[in-house]
Amino acid sequence: MISISAPLLQRASFRISIRQNDLLPKIDLPSLSEAGGVQIVFNENLKKISLPRLTTINGGFSVDSNPKLTKLCASKLVNGGSVCIGNDLNQPFLDADLSELVTGSLLNFG
């Protein structure tokens, strides 16, 4: 897959899992506000994740093993459940905007 964009998706009662897509540079889910869980892992060329309206994750939120990821925008996320942000040791920098996160546990590794 070379792109993922779901501009009309607002709620997903299930876990959204995007994994092992070596050609994928960007994930854009501009209207998603609630999800049962989000897992974005093992995407070799992923550079940017945009979830600008996401406020609630009822399960886990895991973003790791995406070695080229530099930007994670989830600035409206208030309830994150279990939030795990991390990456391979070769990831030099991840700009993760989780500035509104109020509830949830946060784990960062790298």
PAZAPA-4460 file (N, C-alpha, C; in steps of 0.05 Angstrom, whole numbers, plus 32768, in hexadecimal, padded with zeros to 4 digits):
% residues 110
    n_x    n_y    n_z   ca_x   ca_y   ca_z    c_x    c_y    c_z   seq   type   mol
   8011   7FE9   8000   8000   8000   8000   8012   8019   8000     1      M     A
   800B   802D   7FF0   801B   8045   7FEF   800E   805D   7FFC     2      I     A
   7FF4   805A   8003   7FE7   8070   8012   7FCF   8066   8021     3      S     A
   7FCA   8072   8038   7FB2   806D   8047   7FA5   8087   804E     4      I     A
   7F8D   808B   8044   7F7E   80A3   804B   7F60   809C   804D     5      S     A
   7F54   80A2   8063   7F38   809C   8067   7F2A   80B5   8072     6      A     A
   7F25   80C9   8060   7F1C   80E3   8069   7F00   80E3   8076     7      P     A
   7EF0   80CE   8071   7ED5   80CD   807C   7ED2   80BC   8095     8      L     A
   7EE6   80AC   809C   7EE5   809A   80B3   7EE6   80AB   80CD     9      L     A
   7ED0   80A9   80DD   7ECF   80B8   80F5   7ED2   80A7   810E    10      Q     A
   7EC7   808F   810D   7EC9   807D   8124   7ECE   8060   811B    11      R     A
   7EDF   8053   812A   7EE5   8037   8124   7EE3   8028   813F    12      A     A
   7ECF   8017   8142   7ECB   8008   815B   7EE0   7FF2   815E    13      S     A
   7EEE   7FEC   8149   7F02   7FD8   8148   7F1E   7FE4   814A    14      F     A
   7F33   7FD4   814B   7F4E   7FDD   814B   7F57   7FE2   812E    15      R     A
   7F62   7FF9   8129   7F6E   7FFF   810F   7F8B   7FF6   8110    16      I     A
   7F93   7FE4   80FF   7FAE   7FD9   80FF   7FBA   7FDD   80E3    17      S     A
   7FD0   7FED   80E2   7FDF   7FF2   80C9   7FFB   7FE9   80CF    18      I     A
   8003   7FD3   80C1   801D   7FC7   80C7   8029   7FBB   80AE    19      R     A
   8043   7FBC   80AE   8054   7FAF   8099   804D   7FB8   807D    20      Q     A
   804B   7FD2   8079   8048   7FDE   805F   8061   7FEE   8058    21      N     A
   8073   7FE1   804A   808D   7FED   8045   808D   8005   8033    22      D     A
   8077   8009   8023   8076   801F   8010   8066   8037   801B    23      L     A
   805A   8034   8032   8048   8049   803D   8057   8060   8049    24      L     A
   8055   8079   803E   8063   8090   804A   8052   80A0   805E    25      P     A
   8037   809E   805C   8026   80B0   806C   800C   80A2   8072    26      K     A
   8001   80A7   808A   7FE6   809F   8092   7FD7   80B8   8099    27      I     A
   7FBF   80BB   808C   7FAF   80D3   8091   7F92   80CA   8096    28      D     A
   7F89   80CD   80AF   7F6E   80C7   80B7   7F62   80E1   80C4    29      L     A
   7F5C   80F5   80B3   7F55   810F   80BD   7F3B   8112   80CD    30      P     A
   7F28   80FF   80CA   7F0F   8102   80D8   7F0C   80EE   80EF    31      S     A
   7F1E   80DB   80F2   7F1C   80C7   8107   7F1D   80D4   8122    32      L     A
   7F07   80CF   8132   7F06   80DB   814D   7F08   80C5   8163    33      S     A
   7F00   80AC   815D   7F00   8097   8171   7F06   807D   8164    34      E     A
   7F16   806C   8172   7F1D   8052   8168   7F1F   803E   817F    35      A     A
   7F19   8025   8179   7F1D   8010   818D   7F3A   800C   8194    36      G     A
   7F4B   8012   8182   7F68   8010   8186   7F76   8019   816C    37      G     A
   7F8F   8020   816E   7F9F   8027   8157   7FBA   801B   815A    38      V     A
   7FC2   800C   8145   7FDD   7FFF   8145   7FEA   8006   812A    39      Q     A
   8000   8014   812B   800F   801B   8113   802B   8013   8117    40      I     A
   8033   7FFC   810B   804D   7FF0   8111   805A   7FE4   80F8    41      V     A
   8074   7FE3   80F8   8084   7FD6   80E3   807F   7FE1   80C7    42      F     A
   807E   7FFB   80C4   807A   8008   80AA   8094   8016   80A3    43      N     A
   80A4   8009   8093   80C0   8011   808E   80C4   802E   8085    44      E     A
   80B2   8039   8074   80B6   8053   8069   80A1   8068   8072    45      N     A
   8092   8061   8087   807E   8074   8092   808C   808C   809F    46      L     A
   8084   80A4   8096   8091   80BD   80A0   807D   80CE   80B1    47      K     A
   8063   80CB   80AB   8050   80DD   80B8   8036   80CF   80BE    48      K     A
   802B   80D4   80D6   8011   80CA   80DE   8000   80E2   80E6    49      I     A
   7FE9   80E5   80D9   7FD8   80FC   80E0   7FBC   80F2   80E9    50      S     A
   7FB6   80F7   8102   7F9D   80F0   810F   7F92   8109   811E    51      L     A
   7F8D   811F   8110   7F88   8139   811C   7F6F   813B   812D    52      P     A
   7F5B   8129   8129   7F42   812B   8138   7F3E   8114   814C    53      R     A
   7F52   8103   814D   7F4F   80EC   815F   7F4F   80F5   817C    54      L     A
   7F3A   80EE   818B   7F38   80F6   81A7   7F38   80DE   81BA    55      T     A
   7F2E   80C7   81B0   7F2B   80B0   81C2   7F34   8096   81B5    56      T     A
   7F45   8087   81C4   7F4C   806C   81BC   7F44   805B   81D4    57      I     A
   7F32   8048   81CF   7F27   8038   81E5   7F3A   8020   81EC    58      N     A
   7F4C   8019   81DB   7F5F   8004   81E1   7F7B   800F   81E0    59      G     A
   7F8D   8002   81D3   7FA9   800B   81D2   7FAF   801D   81BA    60      G     A
   7FC2   802E   81BD   7FCD   803F   81A7   7FEA   8039   81A5    61      F     A
   7FF3   802B   8191   800E   8022   818E   801A   802B   8174    62      S     A
   8030   803A   8176   803E   8044   815E   805C   803D   8163    63      V     A
   8066   8029   8155   8082   8022   8159   808C   8012   8141    64      D     A
   80A7   8010   813F   80B5   8002   812A   80AF   800D   810F    65      S     A
   80AE   8028   810D   80AB   8037   80F5   80C4   8048   80F3    66      N     A
   80DA   803E   80E9   80F4   804B   80EC   80F7   8067   80DF    67      P     A
   80E6   806E   80CC   80E8   8089   80BF   80D3   809C   80C9    68      K     A
   80C3   8094   80DC   80AD   80A5   80E6   80B9   80BD   80F5    69      L     A
   80B1   80D5   80EC   80BA   80EE   80F9   80A3   80FF   8104    70      T     A
   808B   80FA   80FB   8074   810B   8104   805C   80FA   810B    71      K     A
   8052   80FE   8123   8039   80F1   812D   8028   8107   8137    72      L     A
   8012   810C   8129   7FFF   8121   8132   7FE5   8114   813C    73      C     A
   7FE2   8116   8156   7FC9   810D   8164   7FC3   8121   817A    74      A     A
   7FC3   813A   8173   7FC2   8150   8186   7FA8   8153   8196    75      S     A
   7F93   8146   818D   7F79   8147   819C   7F74   812E   81AC    76      K     A
   7F86   811B   81AC   7F82   8103   81BB   7F81   8109   81D9    77      L     A
   7F6A   8103   81E6   7F66   8108   8202   7F67   80EE   8212    78      V     A
   7F59   80DA   8208   7F59   80BF   8215   7F67   80AC   8204    79      N     A
   7F7F   80A4   820C   7F90   8093   81FB   7F91   8076   8203    80      G     A
   7F84   806D   8218   7F87   8052   8221   7FA4   804C   8227    81      G     A
   7FAF   8038   821B   7FCC   8032   821E   7FDB   803D   8206    82      S     A
   7FEB   8051   820A   7FF9   805E   81F4   8017   8055   81F4    83      V     A
   8020   8049   81DE   803B   8041   81DB   8047   804D   81C3    84      C     A
   805A   805F   81C7   8067   806D   81B0   8085   8066   81B2    85      I     A
   8090   805C   819C   80AC   8055   819C   80B5   804E   8180    86      G     A
   80CD   8045   817E   80D7   803D   8164   80F2   802F   8166    87      N     A
   80FC   8029   814F   8116   801C   814D   812C   802F   8158    88      D     A
   8142   8024   815F   8158   8034   8169   8162   8048   8155    89      L     A
   815E   8042   813B   8168   8054   8126   8155   806B   8120    90      N     A
   8140   806E   812F   812E   8085   812B   813A   809D   813A    91      Q     A
   8143   80B1   812B   8150   80C8   8139   813D   80DA   8148    92      P     A
   8124   80DE   813E   8113   80F2   814B   80F6   80EC   8143    93      F     A
   80E4   80EE   8156   80C7   80EC   8150   80B9   8103   815D    94      L     A
   80AD   8114   814D   809D   812B   8157   8081   8120   815B    95      D     A
   807A   811A   8174   8060   810E   817B   8050   8123   818B    96      A     A
   803A   812D   817F   8029   8140   818C   8012   8131   8199    97      D     A
   8015   812D   81B3   8000   8121   81C4   7FF9   8135   81DA    98      L     A
   7FF8   814E   81D3   7FF6   8164   81E7   7FDC   8164   81F7    99      S     A
   7FC7   8158   81EE   7FAE   8158   81FC   7FA8   813E   820C   100      E     A
   7FBB   812B   820B   7FB7   8111   8218   7FB3   8115   8236   101      L     A
   7F9C   810C   8241   7F95   810F   825D   7F95   80F4   826B   102      V     A
   7F87   80E0   825F   7F86   80C6   826B   7F93   80B1   825A   103      T     A
   7F9F   809E   8267   7FAD   8088   8259   7FC9   8085   8264   104      G     A
   7FD5   806E   825E   7FF1   806A   8267   8002   806E   824E   105      S     A
   8019   807B   8252   802B   8081   823C   8046   8073   8240   106      L     A
   804E   8065   822B   8068   8057   822B   8077   8060   8213   107      L     A
   8090   8068   8217   80A1   8071   8201   80BA   8060   8202   108      N     A
   80C2   8054   81EC   80DB   8045   81EC   80E9   804B   81D2   109      F     A
   8102   8045   81D1   8110   804A   81B7   812D   8042   81B8   110      G     A
***
